[in-house]
Amino acid sequence: MSEEATTGFQIHPMDQFIVKPLFGGDHVAWYTVTNVTLWMAIGVVLIAALLMLGTRRRAIVPSRSQSVAELLYGFVHNMVEEVTGHEGVKYFPYIMTLFLFILFSNVLGLLPLSYTVTSHVAVTVVLALMVFLGVTILGFVKNGIGFLGMFWVTSAPLAIRPVLALIEIISYFVRPVSHSIRLAGNMMAGHAVIKVIAGFASLVVVSPVVIGSVTALYGLEMLVAVVQAYVFTILTCVYLRDAVGGAHH
């Protein structure tokens, strides 16, 4: 610690993920307004501004904001229709909301002094559980007990079907774990690496290299932010297809 104090060379890459109350104090309860709450709210406001204010004129020649909103709308709508089929399109509003929330949260997390909401496991677990429970309930509502047919591999020999069914059940219940940790882990890892490399900027000898490396990593993290939003959303579509697809009818 004394060496750090004298050289000024301190790197604490995980400090950026600490949940802090906005109005002082150290105790964080379920009702406490924190930095996570703030940046989630900012993300929601920006999404609403893009979709509502950006498209309010509905011009034939769209403005930039309207073009972006229409591009995102068409992209997600095509994804839902291609993966889930016509039956899944009715659930497009929820999937669109999910995609935009994750995308904006990821991108906002790249701003200086911001908080990456999607690096918080508590947030990604809630998102994943909502998808898991929603798909499971929907599957039973639409297919009844026939929804369990997805665990019974009829194409396999009868003798090994019980073993495959057990594996399928385990993999099904692992879905929300992998779904949530994949997003949180990728966002946390990238930001931590940027913080570590940026810490070397205090060394004058390597500062040009550090600045170039951080710039390149920011570009990479922007790509990761978009890709992770896409991956989370398309996996949601794949899970939704199990519930609304024709395989259980």
C-alpha positions, 0 to 999 in steps of 0.5 A: 500500500505504501508503494502505491501511495508513493508512486500513484500507481493504483489499479482497482478494476472491480471498484467500478462495479460497486453498488452505491446509494445515490443519497449517501450512506452505506446500507443498500436495501431493495428500496434504496436508490443506487447508481444501478437504479440511476443508469437503468432509469437513464436507459429507459428514458433514452429508449422512450425518447428514441421510439416516441420522440424520434418517430412522432412525425412519421415522416416519409423521409425519416430523420436520423432518429426515426431511421435508427428507430425503424432500423432497430424495429425491423431488425428485431422483428425479422429476428423474431419472425425468422426464429420463432415463426408467425406464432412468435410475432405476437410476443415481439413487443416484449423481445424488442423491449428486452433487446433495447434495454440490454443494448442501451445498458451495454452502450451507456456503460462505456461512458466515463463515470457511468455504471454498466447495469448489465455487469450486475448479476442481479440484473441479468438473472432477473432478465433471464428468469423472466424469460425462463418463467415466461417461456415455461408458463407459455409452453404449458398454456399453449401445449398443455402436458404435451410441452413435456414432449420436448424432453422426450427424444423420439428419434433416439433408441428407446433404451437411451431415451430416459437418459437423454430426457434427464440430460434435456431436463438438466440443460433446460433448468440450466438455461437461466444460469448460462443466459444471465452469466454469459451477459454479465461475465462478458460485460464485466470482463471487458470493462475490468481489462480496460480499467487495468490497462488504463491504470498503466497510463500513469507510466509516461514511458508506455502512455502512448501505447496504453492510450492506443490500447484503450482506444482499441479496446473501447472499439472492441467493447462497443462491438461486444455490447451490441453482440451480447444484446443480440445473443441474449435476444436471439437465445430468448427467441430460440427458447420462445420457439420451444413454447410456440413452435409446432413440435408439441402440437 
